[in-house]
């Protein structure tokens, strides 16, 4: 059994045999074979009984003629005799016991129907040719097998076409569902059965229609939320600019510093919300350039904090948007200083940049599902927007940004960029 499981795993049979198409075809095959076997057995038994009954009737008729001739002392008819050689032993014993009987036997390799009756302590027997009846049954069996195989084959082909159409529609629906889960809210199944009232709407079409309706509703809600966020951020921008200018005119002192600090934090939050709304709307456009990654990382780390350690293991040239890459790396380094513990180490290994701190590590939800806006754990500082922006800008760059916790403690953010071919 282990060898069979290994073979199935090696050749991908487990995945194939678990498909709905295979299961449906297996069910159709089993049902067709069972039905063919049942009908074949019924036809075989019926025809065999009728053929044997006809041959038995003819044999008994000849046996009556032979008995009358024997009792009259006349010559016995052809194919009859007393204690005929080849008479089956069981039939001979039956006749010697004083009873009549019939039996199919073989004489010179030909099927023969025997009939025997008692005759003065001996066995009077007649035989008729049963080869034609046996051939009829044999031909019938071959015809049943051939027609059953043909019927099963045709049924499987028709079933495969029918089931294949259903499974193709199900696969299309599942692919669209995965695209929606990946963020493509414009994806739709578009099954014509859901839009054309004249076409029959089956269960698969109902599922496709439900998925399209769900995607449309979700898209409308998300677009509404995105517009609301963008509108709020735009509306806040103007009064915050005036508030910031007014705060600059206040006399020096502790209260003024507090007001300026809060206004600055509110302006930063507003700008972050505007940036997130642009990322959600997909309106960001790249300004690509070929840059030396090591020098850019050193500059970003120095601007973020003098305590940041930069290690360039292997430098590389990458083709990317300089401003967006600086934004991503700046947010990662700032998050490591704000929520982690020193030392914060930025390592460059080719086109891979790792930002690691030595604090308590990322929360479990962040490692599993990525950063979520306005959700932070372990600290009251921040709004969860920095890492969200970093992820969004990394997607615009075509880079991959992952989050993990180091085995020996600390959080680690890994950014993988594309290497420039030049």
Phi, psi and omega per residue, in radians:
X1 nan -0.673 3.135
X2 -1.123 -0.646 3.112
X3 -1.141 -0.677 3.115
X4 -1.141 -0.767 3.124
X5 -1.115 -0.685 3.116
X6 -1.123 -0.707 3.122
X7 -1.135 -0.731 3.130
X8 -1.104 -0.704 3.132
X9 -1.201 -0.677 -3.094
X10 -1.165 -0.760 -3.073
X11 -1.644 0.130 3.101
X12 1.274 0.372 -3.091
X13 -1.231 -0.552 -3.100
X14 -1.091 -0.753 3.137
X15 -1.180 -0.686 -3.111
X16 -1.211 -0.789 -3.080
X17 -1.280 -0.210 3.107
X18 -1.539 -0.046 -3.115
X19 -1.299 2.714 3.139
X20 -1.118 -0.616 -3.140
X21 -1.070 -0.831 -3.120
X22 -1.115 -0.736 -3.124
X23 -1.115 -0.730 3.135
X24 -1.144 -0.751 3.134
X25 -1.159 -0.657 3.086
X26 -1.106 -0.731 3.118
X27 -1.122 -0.767 3.125
X28 -1.083 -0.735 -3.134
X29 -1.093 -0.812 -3.132
X30 -1.085 -0.785 -3.124
X31 -1.142 -0.731 3.131
X32 -1.134 -0.762 3.124
X33 -1.096 -0.751 3.120
X34 -1.111 -0.763 3.133
X35 -1.158 -0.733 3.124
X36 -1.117 -0.700 3.125
X37 -1.135 -0.717 -3.141
X38 -1.144 -0.864 -3.140
X39 -1.136 -0.699 3.108
X40 -1.076 -0.737 3.131
X41 -1.134 -0.722 3.126
X42 -1.109 -0.789 3.133
X43 -1.150 -0.737 -3.140
X44 -1.069 -0.823 -3.128
X45 -1.108 -0.752 -3.111
X46 -1.107 -0.847 -3.114
X47 -1.182 -0.695 3.134
X48 -1.095 -0.781 3.123
X49 -1.074 -0.731 -3.131
X50 -1.180 -0.720 -3.138
X51 -1.143 -0.784 3.132
X52 -1.135 -0.684 3.137
X53 -1.111 -0.730 3.109
X54 -1.104 -0.780 -3.134
X55 -1.151 -0.648 3.129
X56 -1.149 -0.698 3.141
X57 -1.111 -0.752 3.119
X58 -1.143 -0.694 3.138
X59 -1.140 -0.716 3.126
X60 -1.191 -0.592 3.078
X61 -1.105 -0.751 3.096
X62 -1.198 -0.588 3.115
X63 -1.122 -0.678 3.093
X64 -1.088 -0.717 3.100
X65 -1.094 -0.728 -3.133
X66 -1.158 -0.675 3.132
X67 -1.131 -0.757 3.131
X68 -1.114 -0.698 3.124
X69 -1.177 -0.679 3.129
X70 -1.142 -0.768 -3.114
X71 -1.203 -0.510 3.109
X72 -1.478 -0.076 -3.121
X73 1.313 0.294 3.114
X74 -1.507 3.042 3.128
X75 -1.253 2.398 -3.118
X76 -1.232 2.549 3.108
X77 -1.109 2.861 3.093
X78 -1.026 2.710 3.117
X79 1.073 0.520 3.065
X80 -2.449 2.768 -3.133
X81 3.114 3.046 3.136
X82 -1.704 2.252 -3.128
X83 0.855 0.887 -3.105
X84 -1.092 2.319 3.064
X85 -1.062 2.500 -3.130
X86 1.626 -0.164 3.108
X87 -1.123 2.196 -3.125
X88 -0.950 2.464 -3.055
X89 -1.043 -0.762 -3.109
X90 -1.122 -0.642 3.127
X91 -1.242 -0.640 3.098
X92 -1.084 -0.796 3.141
X93 -1.103 -0.619 3.107
X94 -1.107 -0.734 3.138
X95 -1.196 -0.703 3.140
X96 -1.160 -0.398 3.103
X97 -1.447 0.007 3.070
X98 1.668 0.275 -3.125
X99 -2.159 2.782 3.093
X100 -1.642 2.780 3.098
X101 -2.998 2.911 3.089
X102 -2.296 2.750 -3.119
X103 -2.868 2.487 3.072
X104 -1.544 2.243 3.101
X105 -2.367 -2.970 -3.129
X106 -2.229 2.210 3.090
X107 -2.181 2.088 -3.097
X108 0.902 0.753 3.068
X109 1.188 0.251 3.096
X110 -1.977 2.354 3.096
X111 -1.092 2.376 -3.095
X112 -2.402 2.420 3.038
X113 -1.691 2.087 3.139
X114 -1.766 2.573 2.980
X115 -2.421 2.370 -3.059
X116 -2.404 2.661 3.112
X117 -2.562 2.743 3.140
X118 -1.250 2.526 3.117
X119 -2.571 1.593 3.093
X120 0.942 0.898 3.098
X121 1.369 0.084 3.083
X122 -2.153 -3.132 -3.095
X123 -1.948 2.061 3.037
X124 -1.624 2.123 -3.019
X125 -2.247 2.593 3.002
X126 -2.261 2.725 3.133
X127 -2.412 2.471 3.068
X128 -2.238 2.707 -3.112
X129 -1.249 2.175 3.135
X130 -1.961 0.187 -3.075
X131 -1.122 -0.680 -3.133
X132 -1.149 -0.729 3.097
X133 -1.109 -0.753 3.105
X134 -1.107 -0.679 3.117
X135 -1.147 -0.660 3.106
X136 -1.060 -0.781 3.135
X137 -1.144 -0.722 -3.138
X138 -1.127 -0.772 3.103
X139 -1.110 -0.660 3.105
X140 -1.089 -0.755 3.132
X141 -1.070 -0.733 3.119
X142 -1.126 -0.705 3.128
X143 -1.126 -0.687 3.120
X144 -1.112 -0.772 3.129
X145 -1.112 -0.777 -3.120
X146 -1.136 -0.811 -3.139
X147 -1.154 -0.624 3.105
X148 -1.136 -0.782 3.113
X149 -1.089 -0.737 3.119
X150 -1.121 -0.771 -3.135
X151 -1.110 -0.726 3.123
X152 -1.111 -0.754 3.135
X153 -1.079 -0.809 3.123
X154 -1.106 -0.732 3.137
X155 -1.102 -0.701 3.122
X156 -1.141 -0.712 3.133
X157 -1.113 -0.844 3.131
X158 -1.113 -0.727 3.111
X159 -1.112 -0.708 3.132
X160 -1.106 -0.702 3.115
X161 -1.139 -0.766 -3.138
X162 -1.163 -0.862 -3.129
X163 -1.178 -0.640 3.125
X164 -1.064 -0.677 3.088
X165 -1.096 -0.718 3.136
X166 -1.166 -0.792 -3.107
X167 -1.180 -0.583 3.075
X168 -1.102 -0.722 3.100
X169 -1.151 -0.654 3.097
X170 -1.166 -0.707 3.107
X171 -1.111 -0.714 3.100
X172 -1.066 -0.750 3.119
X173 -1.091 -0.744 3.139
X174 -1.172 -0.642 3.107
X175 -1.128 -0.711 3.106
X176 -1.133 -0.687 3.109
X177 -1.078 -0.709 3.107
X178 -1.153 -0.671 3.104
X179 -1.112 -0.693 3.105
X180 -1.128 -0.722 3.115
X181 -1.106 -0.537 3.132
X182 -1.397 -0.082 3.075
X183 1.968 -0.062 3.132
X184 -1.487 1.512 -3.073
X185 -1.357 -0.103 3.071
X186 -1.506 -0.141 -3.109
X187 -1.196 2.358 3.100
X188 -2.454 2.632 3.080
X189 -1.271 -0.815 3.104
X190 1.135 0.629 3.114
X191 -1.126 2.170 -3.113
X192 -1.064 -0.387 3.128
X193 -1.204 -0.329 -3.133
X194 -1.547 -0.271 -3.084
X195 -1.948 -0.369 -3.121
X196 -1.802 1.891 -3.106
X197 -1.108 -0.393 -3.099
X198 -1.308 -0.308 -3.116
X199 -1.612 2.568 -3.109
X200 -1.177 2.291 -3.114
X201 -1.811 1.861 -3.127
X202 -1.652 -3.001 -3.060
X203 -1.152 -0.654 3.130
X204 -1.114 -0.724 3.093
X205 -1.118 -0.628 3.098
X206 -1.103 -0.721 3.098
X207 -1.127 -0.745 3.127
X208 -1.098 -0.732 3.121
X209 -1.119 -0.707 3.122
X210 -1.119 -0.701 3.124
X211 -1.145 -0.757 3.120
X212 -1.103 -0.713 3.122
X213 -1.128 -0.744 3.116
X214 -1.071 -0.772 -3.129
X215 -1.111 -0.714 3.127
X216 -1.133 -0.758 3.127
X217 -1.123 -0.776 3.118
X218 -1.093 -0.716 3.131
X219 -1.109 -0.749 3.126
X220 -1.087 -0.729 -3.135
X221 -1.155 -0.752 -3.135
X222 -1.157 -0.730 3.108
X223 -1.112 -0.646 3.103
X224 -1.125 -0.742 3.108
X225 -1.137 -0.697 3.128
X226 -1.117 -0.757 3.118
X227 -1.116 -0.684 3.133
X228 -1.109 -0.790 3.138
X229 -1.073 -0.791 -3.139
X230 -1.132 -0.720 -3.133
X231 -1.131 -0.747 3.139
X232 -1.106 -0.785 -3.133
X233 -1.100 -0.719 3.111
X234 -1.136 -0.731 -3.131
X235 -1.152 -0.576 -3.135
X236 -1.341 -0.398 -3.014
X237 -1.086 -0.798 -3.075
X238 -1.152 -0.912 3.119
X239 -1.124 -0.537 3.112
X240 -1.201 -0.608 3.083
X241 -1.104 -0.777 3.092
X242 -1.133 -0.687 3.127
X243 -1.131 -0.656 3.117
X244 -1.160 -0.734 3.109
X245 -1.119 -0.689 3.118
X246 -1.172 -0.626 3.129
X247 -1.142 -0.544 3.121
X248 -1.197 -0.361 -3.118
X249 -1.565 -0.129 -3.139
X250 -1.222 2.613 3.101
X251 -1.163 2.639 -3.116
X252 -1.084 2.545 3.130
X253 2.760 2.985 -3.115
X254 -1.098 -0.765 3.099
X255 -1.051 -0.688 3.129
X256 -1.107 -0.729 3.113
X257 -1.073 -0.698 3.118
X258 -1.130 -0.742 3.126
X259 -1.108 -0.819 3.135
X260 -1.071 -0.692 3.140
X261 -1.123 -0.775 -3.137
X262 -1.193 -0.665 3.107
X263 -1.133 -0.723 3.111
X264 -1.095 -0.754 3.116
X265 -1.096 -0.689 -3.138
X266 -1.201 -0.659 3.082
X267 -1.138 -0.705 3.115
X268 -1.097 -0.746 3.117
X269 -1.085 -0.730 3.140
X270 -1.115 -0.751 3.117
X271 -1.136 -0.654 3.087
X272 -1.108 -0.727 3.124
X273 -1.115 -0.704 3.087
X274 -1.092 -0.711 -3.140
X275 -1.162 -0.711 3.107
X276 -1.124 -0.694 3.123
X277 -1.114 -0.657 3.088
X278 -1.175 -0.685 3.099
X279 -1.137 -0.730 3.124
X280 -1.116 -0.640 -3.118
X281 -1.346 -0.211 -3.140
X282 1.239 0.460 -3.093
X283 -1.615 0.002 -3.131
X284 -1.309 2.444 3.137
X285 -2.196 2.462 -3.088
X286 -1.399 2.591 2.970
X287 -2.154 1.351 -2.961
X288 -1.225 2.615 3.101
X289 -2.748 2.700 3.103
X290 -1.614 2.136 -3.070
X291 -2.284 2.731 3.040
X292 -1.500 2.072 -2.968
X293 -1.192 -0.707 -3.074
X294 -1.058 -0.799 -3.116
X295 -1.141 -0.693 3.139
X296 -1.133 -0.718 -3.135
X297 -1.126 -0.737 3.132
X298 -1.077 -0.696 -3.126
X299 -1.195 -0.768 3.139
X300 -1.110 -0.732 -3.128
X301 -1.142 -0.672 3.136
X302 -1.179 -0.668 3.134
X303 -1.231 -0.553 -3.112
X304 -1.305 -0.843 -3.132
X305 -2.908 2.443 3.133
X306 -1.238 -0.282 -3.111
X307 -1.482 -0.002 -3.109
X308 -1.358 2.301 3.127
X309 -1.714 2.226 3.140
X310 -1.969 2.246 3.103
X311 -2.162 1.991 3.115
X312 -1.746 1.666 3.130
X313 -1.304 -0.739 3.116
X314 -2.608 1.999 -3.123
X315 -1.375 2.802 -3.124
X316 -2.721 2.728 3.009
X317 -1.708 2.285 -3.136
X318 -2.191 2.564 3.071
X319 -1.737 1.925 -3.043
X320 -2.776 3.112 3.072
X321 -1.555 2.007 -3.038
X322 -1.038 -0.806 -3.059
X323 -1.122 -0.734 -3.117
X324 -1.211 -0.676 3.114
X325 -1.128 -0.703 3.083
X326 -1.096 -0.642 3.119
X327 -1.123 -0.771 -3.130
X328 -1.108 -0.901 -3.097
X329 -1.139 -0.675 3.119
X330 -1.083 -0.740 3.118
X331 -1.141 -0.703 3.141
X332 -1.139 -0.767 -3.142
X333 -1.179 -0.732 3.125
X334 -1.105 -0.697 3.116
X335 -1.137 -0.677 3.133
X336 -1.117 -0.695 3.123
X337 -1.268 -0.616 -3.051
X338 -1.351 -0.648 -3.012
X339 -2.012 -0.176 3.130
X340 -1.823 -2.699 3.126
X341 -2.429 2.595 -3.137
X342 -1.180 2.763 -0.033
X343 -1.430 2.557 3.024
X344 -1.685 2.104 -3.028
X345 -2.058 2.228 3.061
X346 -1.918 2.080 -3.070
X347 -1.989 2.299 3.093
X348 -1.922 2.071 3.085
X349 -2.241 1.576 -3.056
X350 1.200 -2.196 -3.136
X351 -1.646 0.280 -3.128
X352 -1.980 2.191 3.125
X353 -2.041 2.221 -3.130
X354 -2.041 2.203 3.085
X355 -1.935 2.030 -3.051
X356 -2.281 2.392 3.004
X357 -1.993 -3.111 -3.105
X358 -2.199 0.703 3.116
X359 -1.637 -2.507 -3.090
X360 -1.463 -0.120 3.139
X361 1.590 3.006 3.128
X362 -1.298 2.650 3.007
X363 -1.102 2.733 -3.096
X364 -1.083 -0.683 -3.110
X365 -1.106 -0.613 -3.103
X366 -1.241 -0.711 3.113
X367 -1.138 -0.667 -3.068
X368 -1.365 -0.766 -2.994
X369 -2.095 -0.003 -3.114
X370 1.551 2.989 -3.104
X371 -1.194 2.591 3.111
X372 -2.203 2.285 -3.088
X373 -1.097 2.454 3.135
X374 1.057 0.562 3.021
X375 -2.410 2.065 3.071
X376 -2.395 2.699 3.107
X377 -2.364 2.584 3.074
X378 1.483 -0.101 3.129
X379 -2.779 2.573 3.109
X380 -1.565 -0.100 -3.116
X381 -1.477 2.480 3.049
X382 1.567 2.899 -3.106
X383 -2.163 0.146 -3.119
X384 1.317 0.255 -3.099
X385 -1.620 -0.470 -3.090
X386 -1.071 -0.874 3.141
X387 -1.231 -0.561 3.091
X388 -1.095 -0.760 3.089
X389 -1.132 -0.705 3.126
X390 -1.049 -0.759 3.119
X391 -1.120 -0.779 -3.136
X392 -1.104 -0.763 3.131
X393 -1.192 -0.610 3.085
X394 -1.102 -0.677 3.089
X395 -1.133 -0.673 3.083
X396 -1.086 -0.665 3.128
X397 -1.281 -0.232 -3.048
X398 1.368 0.348 3.122
X399 -1.738 2.945 3.098
X400 -2.021 2.222 -3.138
X401 -2.073 2.084 -3.131
X402 -2.112 2.721 -3.114
X403 -2.200 2.370 3.138
X404 -2.680 2.873 3.076
X405 -1.872 2.291 -3.129
X406 -1.175 2.619 -3.113
X407 -1.112 -0.577 -3.117
X408 -1.719 0.336 3.060
X409 1.796 2.573 3.110
X410 1.792 2.749 3.127
X411 -1.689 2.574 -3.092
X412 -2.401 2.106 3.058
X413 -1.878 2.212 -3.033
X414 -2.046 2.105 3.131
X415 -1.916 2.127 -3.141
X416 -1.926 2.017 -3.104
X417 -1.802 2.950 3.094
X418 -1.606 2.330 -3.127
X419 -1.372 2.423 3.099
X420 -1.263 2.346 3.130
X421 -1.256 -0.396 3.115
X422 -1.311 nan nan
